[in-house]
Amino acid sequence: MQTSGDAMPKTTSDLSDRQRKLRRKKRTATLSLLGACLVFVGLTALDPGHQNLYLGALAAMAEAAMVGGLADWFAVTALFRHPLGLRWLPHTAIIPRNKDRIGASLADFICDHFLGKEQVLERLRAFDPAQRLVQALSRPESAARLADFVVRHAPRLVALLDSDELQDFIRANAKEKLGKLDVPDLLARLLTVLTKDGRHQEAMDRLLRDIADIPGAPTARGVLAQKIAEELWSVMRWVRLDKPVAENIADKVAAGMRQLFLDMARDQDHELRVKLERNIPRFIARLRTDAALRARIDLFRDRVLENHELSRYIQDIWRGALDWLREDLARDESEVRAALFKASLTLGKRIDGQPEMKAWFNGWVTETVEPLVEEYREKIRRFIVARVQAWSAEELTSQLELNLGSDLQSIRLSGTFVGALIGGLLYGLMHLVAYLAG
């Protein structure tokens, strides 16, 4: 019997097969018991005093078969219901009466013997997750399956990322969150971290060297010469000396600026660099306390967020990347698939060659799983108890009888035949003793 949602799921064919098998076993066990009864009654009517040795032996076997069959019928029936409907009999309908206790015992058995923390962790250590991962990543066939899986399912993710609804949602939420972002405080924290213990010095050296190369670049030098020429006296322009003089001055200015920045890059105690260093803490303090500076930065943030050209530019880049990805995934020789395949093999080989990495990964998995075992074991225990309690006594009885009943009916049949065998042996033994005594 099944009810919606609570009964154990079975396919129709599986359920029908189990029901037919149970009915067949019940019929066979009952017919064997009835057969023993008929044999006993018939032989007793034919030979009331059981004077004939052979008929007496058969009658004794039939009698013992009846006793064994009836005893096992009572025991099997008492598990699920009251035999003959006699509710006053003790220790009957054991399963319906103890449904909740059975559920609790079943939950304890499963959780204590199969889901114990040490048992699960021991199996996990024997499983060796790191080695399994290495095998999965480093084998070409496994790497190919992984790459094929990603390429096969990635188009759905691309379609999701390209949907107007998702982009509108992300854009609106990002704009709202960024609009509330305290950019001055974020900059102050970032500068504090970067300048702590002189971490920024190496980056500043590189920055100053890069800046030193700018004035000498042809474009920058040309712009500088043009500006100088515009400022020269008109008499020099009249005699056409403005450009040569401007270019000469520009060369000297560019060389001087380059040397200045290189000197600052090489010497951390350079006067201008020291002055710049002293201004950094002041600027950090201003970022936190100067209301006017903070307001200007917030205004710049808001203008950036409201800039439609920037928004369209970012969107075009995003769409272009998705279009390329979509086209690549559709090709037989996908670059993404090839990259995934190569990355899988490379990662697997690298992990395999680093025992400390494998040990770390196994330890991480164990530490991650350990608290989950305790948490979910109790949840599984409560789930089993609640599940059994949710079933009605009739439903649980029906399900257990359907799944175990065939074997129990075989016990009934065995009880009948074993009883007959024991009855025959006892009858023979009794007559042998009488013969020897007489």
C-alpha positions in Angstrom: 0.0 0.0 0.0 1.3 3.5 -0.9 0.2 6.9 -0.1 1.2 10.1 -1.8 4.6 11.4 -0.9 5.3 9.2 2.1 5.5 5.6 0.8 8.7 4.2 -0.5 8.8 4.8 -4.3 8.4 1.7 -6.5 7.9 1.3 -10.2 4.6 -0.3 -11.2 6.2 -3.4 -12.6 8.5 -3.8 -9.6 5.6 -3.5 -7.2 3.5 -6.0 -9.2 6.3 -8.5 -9.3 6.8 -8.3 -5.5 3.1 -8.7 -4.9 2.8 -11.7 -7.1 5.9 -13.3 -5.5 4.5 -12.7 -2.0 1.1 -14.2 -3.0 2.7 -17.2 -4.5 4.9 -17.9 -1.5 1.9 -17.4 0.9 -0.1 -19.8 -1.2 2.6 -22.4 -1.2 3.2 -22.2 2.5 -0.5 -22.4 3.3 -1.1 -25.4 0.9 1.8 -27.3 2.6 0.2 -26.7 6.0 -3.2 -27.8 4.7 -1.6 -30.8 3.0 0.0 -31.9 6.4 -3.4 -31.5 8.1 -5.2 -33.6 5.4 -2.5 -36.3 5.6 -2.8 -36.4 9.4 -6.6 -36.5 9.4 -6.7 -39.1 6.6 -4.2 -41.4 8.3 -5.9 -41.1 11.7 -9.2 -42.1 10.1 -7.5 -45.0 8.3 -5.6 -46.2 11.3 -7.0 -44.7 14.5 -4.5 -46.3 16.9 -1.6 -45.9 14.5 -0.9 -49.6 14.8 0.8 -49.8 11.4 4.4 -48.8 11.7 4.6 -47.1 8.4 1.2 -45.4 8.6 2.1 -44.3 12.1 5.4 -42.8 10.9 3.6 -40.9 8.2 1.0 -39.7 10.7 3.8 -38.6 13.2 5.5 -36.7 10.4 2.2 -35.0 9.4 1.5 -34.1 13.0 4.9 -32.6 13.5 4.6 -30.8 10.2 1.3 -29.2 11.4 2.9 -28.1 14.6 6.0 -26.6 12.9 3.9 -24.9 10.1 1.3 -23.5 12.6 4.1 -22.2 14.9 5.9 -20.5 12.1 2.6 -19.1 10.7 1.9 -17.6 14.1 5.4 -16.2 14.4 5.4 -14.6 10.9 1.8 -13.3 11.3 2.5 -11.9 14.7 5.2 -9.7 13.3 2.7 -7.7 11.2 -0.8 -8.2 12.7 -2.8 -10.1 15.3 -3.2 -13.8 14.4 -6.9 -14.6 13.8 -7.7 -11.0 14.9 -7.1 -11.9 18.6 -5.9 -8.6 20.0 -5.6 -9.9 23.5 -2.7 -12.2 22.6 0.6 -10.6 23.9 3.6 -9.9 21.7 1.6 -9.8 18.5 1.4 -7.0 15.8 5.0 -6.3 16.8 5.9 -4.0 14.0 2.7 -1.8 14.1 2.9 -1.5 17.9 6.6 -0.6 17.9 6.7 1.5 14.7 8.4 4.6 16.2 10.8 2.5 18.3 11.8 0.6 15.1 12.4 3.9 13.3 14.6 5.2 16.1 16.5 1.9 16.3 17.0 1.8 12.5 18.3 5.4 12.5 20.7 4.5 15.4 21.9 1.4 13.5 22.6 3.3 10.3 24.2 6.3 11.9 26.3 4.5 14.4 27.5 1.7 12.2 27.7 3.3 8.8 28.0 7.1 9.4 30.4 7.2 12.4 33.0 10.0 12.1 36.0 7.7 12.3 34.4 5.2 9.9 33.7 7.9 7.3 37.1 9.6 7.7 38.9 6.2 7.5 37.1 5.5 4.2 37.9 9.0 3.0 41.6 8.6 3.7 41.6 5.2 2.0 39.8 6.8 -1.0 42.8 9.3 -1.3 41.0 12.2 -2.9 44.2 13.8 -4.1 45.3 10.7 -6.0 41.8 10.3 -7.5 41.9 13.9 -8.6 45.3 13.4 -10.2 44.1 10.3 -12.0 41.0 12.2 -13.3 43.0 15.2 -14.5 46.1 13.6 -15.9 44.6 10.8 -18.0 43.9 12.1 -21.6 40.5 10.4 -21.7 39.4 12.0 -18.4 40.8 15.4 -19.5 38.9 15.0 -22.8 35.7 14.2 -21.0 36.1 17.2 -18.7 36.7 19.5 -21.7 33.8 18.0 -23.6 31.5 18.4 -20.6 32.4 22.1 -20.3 32.1 22.8 -24.0 28.8 21.0 -24.1 27.2 22.9 -21.3 28.9 26.3 -21.6 26.6 27.6 -24.3 23.8 27.6 -21.8 25.9 29.7 -19.4 26.8 32.0 -22.2 23.2 32.5 -23.2 22.4 33.3 -19.5 25.2 35.8 -19.3 24.1 37.4 -22.6 20.5 37.8 -21.5 19.2 41.4 -21.2 17.4 40.5 -18.0 20.5 39.3 -16.2 22.6 42.3 -17.5 19.9 44.8 -16.4 19.8 43.1 -13.0 23.6 43.2 -12.6 23.8 46.7 -13.9 21.1 48.0 -11.6 22.5 46.3 -8.5 26.1 47.2 -9.3 25.2 50.8 -9.8 23.3 50.8 -6.5 26.1 49.1 -4.5 28.9 51.2 -6.1 26.9 54.4 -5.5 27.0 53.6 -1.8 30.7 52.7 -1.9 32.9 54.9 0.3 35.6 55.4 -2.3 37.8 57.9 -0.3 37.9 55.5 2.7 38.7 52.6 0.3 41.5 54.6 -1.3 42.9 55.5 2.2 42.9 51.8 3.3 44.5 50.7 0.0 47.3 53.3 0.3 47.8 52.4 3.9 48.3 48.8 3.0 50.5 49.6 0.0 52.8 51.9 2.0 53.1 49.7 5.1 56.7 48.7 5.9 57.8 50.3 2.6 56.0 47.8 0.4 55.4 50.6 -2.2 59.1 51.5 -2.7 59.8 48.9 -5.4 56.6 49.8 -7.3 57.5 53.5 -7.1 61.0 52.7 -8.5 59.4 51.0 -11.5 56.8 53.9 -11.9 59.5 56.6 -11.8 61.6 54.7 -14.4 58.6 54.4 -16.7 57.8 58.1 -16.3 61.5 58.9 -17.1 61.0 57.3 -20.5 58.0 59.5 -21.4 59.7 62.9 -22.1 62.2 61.3 -24.5 59.5 59.6 -26.6 59.2 61.2 -30.1 55.6 62.2 -29.6 56.1 63.7 -26.2 59.3 65.5 -27.4 57.5 66.9 -30.4 54.6 68.2 -28.3 57.1 69.8 -25.9 59.1 71.5 -28.8 55.8 72.8 -30.3 54.8 74.4 -27.0 58.3 76.0 -26.6 58.2 77.3 -30.1 54.9 79.0 -29.5 56.4 80.8 -26.5 59.5 82.1 -28.3 59.9 85.7 -29.4 58.4 86.7 -32.7 61.8 87.9 -34.0 63.0 84.3 -33.8 60.0 83.1 -35.7 60.7 85.9 -38.3 64.3 84.7 -38.9 63.0 81.1 -38.7 65.1 80.1 -35.7 62.1 79.2 -33.5 61.9 75.5 -34.5 65.7 74.7 -34.2 65.9 76.6 -30.9 62.7 75.0 -29.6 63.9 71.5 -30.5 67.2 72.1 -28.8 65.5 73.4 -25.7 63.1 70.4 -25.8 66.0 68.0 -26.0 67.6 69.5 -23.0 64.3 69.7 -21.0 63.5 66.1 -21.9 67.0 64.9 -20.9 66.8 66.9 -17.7 63.4 65.5 -16.8 64.5 61.9 -17.6 67.6 62.2 -15.5 65.5 63.7 -12.6 63.1 60.8 -12.6 65.9 58.3 -12.9 67.7 59.9 -10.0 64.5 59.7 -7.9 64.1 56.0 -8.9 67.7 55.1 -7.9 67.8 57.1 -4.7 65.1 56.6 -2.2 66.5 59.5 -0.2 66.2 61.9 -3.1 64.9 65.3 -1.9 61.8 65.3 -4.2 61.0 61.6 -3.4 61.3 62.2 0.3 58.9 65.2 0.0 56.5 63.0 -2.0 56.8 60.3 0.7 55.9 62.8 3.4 52.8 63.9 1.5 51.4 60.3 1.3 50.4 60.1 5.0 48.9 63.5 4.8 46.9 62.6 1.7 45.7 59.5 3.4 44.5 61.6 6.4 42.8 64.0 4.0 41.0 61.1 2.4 39.5 60.3 5.7 38.9 63.8 7.1 38.8 66.4 4.3 35.1 66.8 3.5 35.8 68.8 0.3 38.2 66.2 -1.1 35.8 63.4 -0.2 32.9 65.3 -1.9 35.0 65.7 -5.1 35.9 62.0 -5.2 32.2 61.0 -4.6 31.2 63.4 -7.4 33.7 61.8 -9.7 32.4 58.4 -8.7 28.8 59.4 -9.5 29.8 60.9 -12.8 31.5 57.7 -13.8 28.5 55.7 -12.9 26.2 58.0 -14.8 28.4 58.0 -17.9 26.4 56.3 -20.6 29.3 56.2 -23.1 31.4 54.3 -20.6 28.5 51.9 -19.8 28.0 51.2 -23.5 31.7 50.7 -24.0 31.9 48.1 -21.2 28.7 46.4 -22.6 30.2 46.2 -26.1 33.4 44.6 -24.7 31.3 42.1 -22.7 29.1 41.3 -25.7 32.1 40.9 -27.9 33.7 38.5 -25.5 30.5 36.4 -25.3 30.2 36.4 -29.1 33.7 35.1 -29.5 33.1 32.5 -26.8 29.9 31.4 -28.5 31.5 31.0 -31.9 34.5 29.2 -30.4 32.4 26.7 -28.6 30.5 25.9 -31.8 33.7 25.0 -33.7 35.1 21.5 -33.8 38.5 22.8 -33.1 37.5 24.9 -30.1 40.3 26.9 -28.5 38.5 26.8 -25.2 38.3 23.0 -25.3 42.0 22.7 -26.3 42.9 25.0 -23.4 40.8 23.1 -20.9 42.3 19.8 -22.1 45.9 21.0 -21.8 45.2 22.7 -18.5 43.7 19.5 -17.1 46.7 17.4 -18.1 49.2 20.0 -16.8 47.5 20.5 -13.5 47.2 16.7 -12.9 50.9 16.2 -13.6 51.9 19.1 -11.4 49.9 17.9 -8.5 51.2 14.4 -9.0 54.7 15.6 -8.8 54.2 17.5 -5.5 53.6 15.1 -2.6 53.2 18.0 -0.2 50.4 19.4 -2.3 48.6 16.1 -2.4 49.0 15.8 1.4 47.6 19.3 1.8 44.6 18.6 -0.4 43.8 15.3 1.4 44.1 17.2 4.8 41.9 20.0 3.5 39.2 17.5 2.4 39.3 15.6 5.7 39.1 18.8 7.7 36.2 20.0 5.5 34.3 16.7 5.7 34.8 16.1 9.5 32.4 18.7 10.8 29.9 17.9 8.1 29.8 14.2 9.1 28.7 15.2 12.6 26.2 17.7 11.4 24.6 15.6 8.7 24.7 12.4 10.6 22.3 13.8 13.1 20.2 15.3 10.3 20.0 11.9 8.7 19.1 10.3 12.0 16.3 12.8 12.5 15.2 12.3 8.9 14.9 8.5 9.2 13.0 8.8 12.5 10.6 11.4 11.1 10.1 9.4 7.9 9.1 6.3 9.7 6.9 8.3 12.1 5.2 9.8 9.1 4.1 6.4 7.8 0.9 4.9 9.2 1.3 1.6 11.0 -0.7 -0.1 8.2 1.5 1.4 5.5 4.8 0.5 7.2 3.5 -3.0 7.8 2.5 -3.3 4.1 5.8 -2.1 2.9 7.9 -4.4 5.2 5.7 -7.4 4.4 6.0 -6.6 0.7 9.8 -6.5 0.9 10.5 -9.2 3.5 7.3 -11.3 3.3 8.5 -13.6 0.6 11.5 -14.8 2.7 9.3 -15.1 5.8 6.8 -17.2 3.9 9.7 -19.4 2.9 10.4 -19.8 6.6 6.8 -21.0 7.1 7.4 -23.6 4.3 10.7 -24.7 5.8 9.1 -25.0 9.2 6.5 -27.4 7.8 9.1 -29.6 6.1 11.6 -29.5 9.0 8.8 -30.3 11.4 7.8 -33.4 9.3 11.5 -34.5 9.3 11.9 -34.1 13.0 8.6 -35.8 13.7 9.7 -38.8 11.6 13.0 -39.0 13.3 11.5 -38.8 16.8 8.9 -41.5 15.8 11.7 -43.8 14.5 13.8 -43.1 17.6 10.9 -43.8 20.0 10.2 -47.2 18.3 13.9 -48.1 18.2 14.2 -47.5 22.0 11.0 -49.5 22.6 12.3 -52.4 20.4 15.7 -52.4 22.2 14.0 -52.3 25.6 11.6 -55.1 24.8 
